Amino acid sequence: MAEIQARLRLWCRHAPKGFARLEYTTEAARKALLQSLRLALAEDQTPFTEIELPMGLSPTALVRLLVERLEALPDGVVSIANLGNALPQDELELAKALYAFNFNRENLARPGLRQIWWMSPWFTDVFLRAVPDLNSWFMVRLQLLETLVAPPSEKPSVAEFKPTVPVADARRRSADLMQRFANALKAGENPWTAREQLAAPAIDSLLDAGLIREASDLLDQVNARMAEAKASSEALGENRALSKADAYVLGRRARQLHQLGQYDAAEPLYRCALETMERVLGPEHPDTLSSLNNLAILLSGKGDVAAAESLYRRALETRERVLGPEHPDTLSSLNNLAILLSDKGDLAAAEPLYRRALETSERVLRSEHPDTLASLNNLAVLLRDKGDLAAAEPLYRCALETRERVLGPEHPDTLKSLSNLANLLKGKGALAAAEPLYHRAAETMERVLGPEHPDTLKSLDNLAILLSEKGDLVAAEPLYRRALETAERVLGKTHRDTQRYQRNLAELLAAAAKAKPA
């Protein structure tokens, strides 16, 4: 909490304007951080406004209202909350609603404000996939993760999850939907339709609040009520309603386990969700392919590269055949497979996939689209890993020039390209050309992100390494010490970055001792 607060306050102090995304898991933690930030900004005499987005408006009307509110505010900091409740709860509908925000990103960014957007983990997941363009505009991306501790009398189980919406609101919404579900059954309405339209959202509401055990119990109750209603399951559409709801619950459980790093517990749930989707929706349905992709990502994270590769290839082949070679989901599968092949060292197989993704993105999305620039960067990284620095350099330069022109010189993606080019130049021995880029990256990150941000510390470390390689140990030592001292204070002594800075400083001191005359 203290680390997040410090980083956020630094950004609020130094950034002229822009977006910050803050992912939170409990409303209590969000309010605690908000209160501390409110007091800190009052000390800094920085205007601070809180906007709670209202429910019941269409996405277009909601964006229009937000833009109007932002334009009426004085320069300062604004907190934007209640996105998860103001926008649709269904994944597909939420993605569509976010397109309205993406379309209006220039209008949202125009006011001279530092905007903090609060998002739950589930909302963030949909946001990243639905509107990568808008996501690229967020200069700061932080996670406020609070672990819930089980009572001593209980064994840890899937019930101990992190809420993403207020528990009371979730229970109230779920109870209301379940009452309408019961009324629909009494009125003799189609039970399968009632289950999909009322009971399934009631279960999802509990899942959004992290109430996995309650959601599981409610699912059992719903199935029992369906049996009592003697609902027929012969029609294909009715089977689909039942099984799709079950698969959605399983998939949500799996994603939450996955986010907690509990891969072994998440895998069987992902597999069950996938099998259910395949059976009731077919192997080519978008939801089936999304389940397939989720399982592949998990297997890749577990190190089961062979199994993940098989699923990635299947997703790519199916999406290409069903959606076409230029569809965004097809390009996503293409990149997923290429990244996996690169990670396992099969650069020869990955390169044509990266080239194809880049060529398609340039043709369909144009050269300045964030996805196109990401593909350009991926190919440059591969060429660098192959040792073809001459071919990688113009790609890095193109990505840097375009991001600087489109996103601005202080955007995180621009700074990433700046560091990539500097690293490549250092790798080819052009230390004099790399040094001003490292200096610029370090200075910009410190100004925009603050002196304690991990990216700032890494940029200091990169600059110190270059100075060491140049033999300028006197100039490198204070940078190493500053990175180490800040990391110990902000990240802790056991953090891997802290330990790396400690090793680097130790190696420099050893080299300096050897260089001293006897």
N, C-alpha and C positions, 0 to 999 in steps of 0.2 A: 504493500500500500504506500509506504513512504517513498519508495523508488519511483512508482508511477506518479505520485503527487509531485515529486521534484522534477521529473522530466516534463510533465504537463505544464508546470508553472514556468519552467525555463522557456518552453515553446511559446506560452502566452506572453512572456516578456519580450522575446526577441523576434518572433515572426511578424512581418508587417500585416499579413492577412493569409487566409488559406483554411484548409480543412484538416481536422484531426479525427481519427476514428478510434473510439474507446470501447473495446469489447468487455462486457461485464457479465457476471453470472448470478449475482444476488442484488436485489434492490437495496438491501441494507448497506452493502459495500458501496454501491453507486452513490447513495445519499451521503455516506460518510466522506467519500472522496470529494463529492460536490461541495459539502459544507467546508472542508478544509481549503478547497480551491477558492471558494467564495471569500473566506477570510483573508487568504493570501493576496488575492486581487484587490481587496479593499485596502490592504496595506500598501500595495503598489499604486493605488489611486487609478486603477484600470476599470472602466465601465464594464459591468457584467450583467447579462440578461439571460433569463431562462425561458425557453419556449417549450411548452408541452403540446405536441401536435394533437388536434382534436380527432375524435373518431367520427365516422359517418360520412366523410367527404370522399368524392371520387379522387383518384390519384392526381388527375390534372388540376382539380380545384385545390387539392392539398398543396401541391407545388406552388400554385399561384398565390395562395395565402402565405406560404412560407417566404416566398420572394418578397412579397409586399411587407411582411414583418421585418425582414432583414434590411430592406432598403430604408425603412423608417428609423433604424437604430443608429446611435452614434458609434464611431469607431471604437472597438473594444473587443470583448470576448462574449460569445453567445453559446449557451448550452442548448442542444436540440435533442429532446427526449420523446419517448412514447412512439417511436417509429414502428415497433413491433405490433402495437395495438391499433395504430391508426391505419395501417396497411393490411391487406388481406392475409389470412392465416395459412391459406393453401399455398404450397410451394410454387406451383405454376402461375397462379394468380398474382402472387407477390412478385415474381419475376417480371410479369407484364407491367405491374404497377411501377416497378423501379425504372422501367424504360422512360417514364414521364420525367423522373428526376434526372436521368442521364441526358435526355434531350434538352433539359433546361440547366445543364451544369454551368454554362457561361453566366446565365442570369443569377444562379445561386452564388457564384464566386465573385460577382461584380462588387458587392459592398466591401468596404475596407474593414472586414471583421475576421477574427480568429474563431472559427466555428468548430465546436466539439459535438460530434454525432455519436450518441450512445447506441450500441447495438448488442443484442444477445448473440451467443455463439451460433445458434441456428440461423438467425437473421443474417449474420456476417457471412455464413457459408453460402446462402442464396445470393447475397449482395455481390460476393466475389465472382460467382459464376455468371450472374445475370448482367452485370454492368461493369465489366473490367475497365471500360473507358473512364467512368466516373471514379472508380477505385484508384486509378492511377493519379488522380488529382489530390489524394490524401497524403499530405507530407508527413504526418505522424500517425503511427498505427500501434496502439498499445493494448495490452490485455490485463484486465483486473480479475484475476482468478482467485476465488475463495473456496477452500475445500470444506465441505460439510463433514462433521465428525459424527459417527454413529454413537448412540447411547451405549454405555459400557455393557449393558445386558444383551445387546444385539450383536450378532455376527455381521461383518460387512457383507453387503449384498448389492444387487443392482439397484437397490432403492436409494443408495447414498450418492445422489447426483447433484450437480450444481444447478439451481433454478435459473431460468433465463427470463422469466416474467414473474411478477408478484404472485406469491402462492395464494393469497386470499382472492385475488381477481380470477386466477385460474380455476379455483374450486367453485367460485360463484358462477362463472361462465359454464363450467362443466355441469353443475347441478341444474342450471336453467335448460341446457340442451337435453339432459337426460329426462327432465320432466316433460319436455315437448316430445321426446322419443316415446315415453310411456303413454302420453296422450294419443300419439299417432297409432300405436298398437291397439289401444282401446277403441279407437275410432274405426278400426278395420282397414287402415291404410296399408299399402304394400310394405311389409316389414323390412325387406331388403333395401328398398329406397330409403326408408326411415333410418335404417342402420347406417347407410353410407352418408346421408345428409345431416343426421343429428348425432347419432351415437359415436361415429368415428371422430368428428370434430371435438366431442366431449372428451374422448380419450386423448386426443392430440393436445388439448388444452392442459391436461395434467402433465403430459410429457414435457411441454414447454416450461413448466414450473419445476421440472426435475422430480416430479412425484411418480417415479417409475412403478413402485409397488402399488400405489393407488390406481395407476393406469392399468396395470396388469389385472388387479382385482376387478376393476370396472369392465375390462374386456371379458372376463369370465362371466360377470353378471349379464352383460349384453348377450353373450352366446346362450346363456341359460334362458333369458327372456325370449330369444328367437326360437328356441326349442319349445318353450311353452306355447308360443303363438302358432306352433306347427307350421312354420314357414316352409314352403316348398323350395328345394334347391335344385330342381330339375332344369330350369331355364338357364341358359348360358349367362345372360345378363345378371341373373340373381346370384349365380355362383361367383361371378366377377365381383359383385358388390361385397360379398362376404370376404373372399380371399384377398382382394386388394386392400381392404381395411386392415386385415391381419398382417399382410406384408408390410404395410406402411408403419404399423406399430413396431414390428420386428426391425425394420430398417432404421427407425428413429432410435430404438434402443442400441442397435449396433453402432450408429454414429456417435452416440454419447460415450459408449465404452471406448470407441476408437479415439475420441478426443482426449480421454483420460489415459491413453496409452495401454489400455487393457486389450491387447490385440487377440490373445487367445480366447477371451470371453466374447469378443465382438465377431470373430470369424464365423462360428456356427450360425449366428443370427443373420449375418450378411448372406450366408449360403441359403438359409431357409427363405429369406425374403426374395432372393433371386429365383429359387426354384418355384416359389408361389407365383411370382410375376410371369415366369416362362409358361407356367401351366394355364393361367387364366387370361393373360394378355397376349401371349405369344412371344417368341424369341426376338422379334424385330420391333416390338413396341418401345417407344422412348423411355418409359419407366423401367422396362426390363434392362435396357442398355445402361441406364443410370445405375441400377443395382449392380450390373456387371462391372461397371467402372469403379464403383465404391469398393467392391471386393478386390479388384485388381490393385487399387491403391493400398489397401491394407496388406495384401500379400507382398507387395513391393516393399512396404515399410518393415515387414517382418523378415525380409531378406530372402523370401521364396521367389527368386527372380524368374525361374522357369515357369512356375504356375502363373505369375503375374503377366509374363510375356504372352502366354497363350490367351489369356483373357483380353489383354489389350489388342492383340491381333484380331480376335473375334469381334470386339467392339468396333474396331476400325473398318473391318471388311463389311460388317452389317450396316454401319452408318453410311459408308460410302455407297453401298448398293441401294439403301432405302432413302437416305436423305440427299445423296449426291456428293460429289467430291469437294464442293465449295461451301458446304454447310458448316456453320461455326462448330457444331458438335463433332463433325468429321475432322476438322482441323485440330480440335482439342484432343481427339483420339490419336491423331497423327503425331502431335507433339508428345503426348504421354508415352507412346511407344518409342519415339526417338530418344527421349530423356532416359528411359529405362535401358535402352541399348547402349547409350553413352555411359551410363553409370556402371554397366557391367563390362565396359571396355571394348565393346564391339563398335568402334567408331566408323568402320567401313560400311556397316549396315545402317547406322544412324544417319550418316551424312546425306544420302539421297532423300530420306524422310524430312530432314530439316530443310533441305533445298526446296522440296516440293511444298512444304508448309509456307515457306517464305514467298515463293513464286505465287502461290494461290492467294495469300494474304495481300500481297502487293496488287494483284489484279482485282480482287473482290473488295478489299477494305481500304486500299490505297496505301501509299508509302508512309504516311504520317500517322496511321492508326497505331495505338499502343500494342495491339496483338502483332502487327507487322514488325514493329520495332523489337518486340520480345523475340520473335522468330529470327530477326537479323542478329540479335545478340546471341541467341542459342547457337546459331551456325558459326559465329565468330569464336565462341568458346570451344566448340568442337575443333575448328581449324587450329586454334591455339594448342589444344591438347594433342593434336596430331603433330605438332611441331611446325606447322606451316604458318609462321608468324607473318610472313609477307602477305599471305592471302587474308589473314585475320585482321590485320591493321586497318585496311580501308573500310571494312565492315564496322569495326569499332568507331572509326572516325565518323562514318555516316550516321551511326546510331547517336553518337554524341551531338553532332551538328543538328540533327533533326529534333532530338529531344530538347536541346537548348532553345531552338527556335519555336517549337510548338508548346513545350511545357514550361520553359523558363530556365534560367541558369541555376536556380535554387531548388528545383524539384528533385525528390529522391531518385527518380529514374535517371535524371540527368547526372546527378552525382555518382550514381552507380556506373554509368557509362564512362564518366571521367576517371573513376578508379580503375575500371577495366582497361582503358587505354594506357593509363600510367603503368599498370602492372605489366602489360604486354611490352611497352617500351623498355621497362627495366629488365624484363626477361630476355630481350634481344641485345641487352648491353648498352642501350641508349640512355644512360643515366642522366645526362644533361637535359635531354628532352623530357624525361619523366619527372624530374624534380619540380618544375613549376606547376605541373598538373597535381602532384601530391600536395604541394603547398596550397593550391587553390581549393582542393577538395577538403583539406583539413580546416582551412579558414572559413569556408562556406558552411560546413557542417557545424562548426562551433557557433557560428552566428545564427544559423537557422534552428538547429536542434538543441544547442546548448552544450557547455563544456563537459557535461557528465553523461551525455548520450552514448550508448555503446558504439554507434557508427562513428561518432567523433573520436572515440578512443582508438578504434581500429585504424582510422585515417592517420592519427598521430603515430601509431605503431608502424604503419606502412612507410610514412615519411622517415621515421627513425631508422628503419631497416635500410632504406635507400642511402641515407647519409652514412650509415655504417659501411655499406658496400663501397661507397666512395672514399672511405677512409677518414671521414670527418667524425671521429668518435666524440669529440668535444661538443659538437652541435647535436649529436644523436642522444647523448646521455640524458639531458634534461627532458627530452620528449619521452624516452622510455620511463623515466622516473615519474613523470606526470601521469602517463597512462596507467602505470602500476598503482600509484597512490589513489588515483580516482577510482579505479576498478575495485581496489580493496574496500574503499568506502561505500561505493554504490552497489557493486555486485557481490562483494564478499570474497574472502581469501581463498575459498575452495572453488570458485567459479572457474571454468576452463579458460576463459579469456584472461582472467587475473593470473592464472598459472602460466599462460603463454607469455604474458608481458614480463613476468618474473624471470622466466627462462631467458628471454631476449636480453633483459638487463644484465643477467648473470654472464651471458656469453660476451656481451660488450665489455663488461668490467674485466673479464678474463683476457680478452684481446688487448685491452688498454694496458693491463699489467705486463703482458708479454712485450708490448711495444716500448715500454719504458727502458731506458738504458740501465744496464747492470751497475 
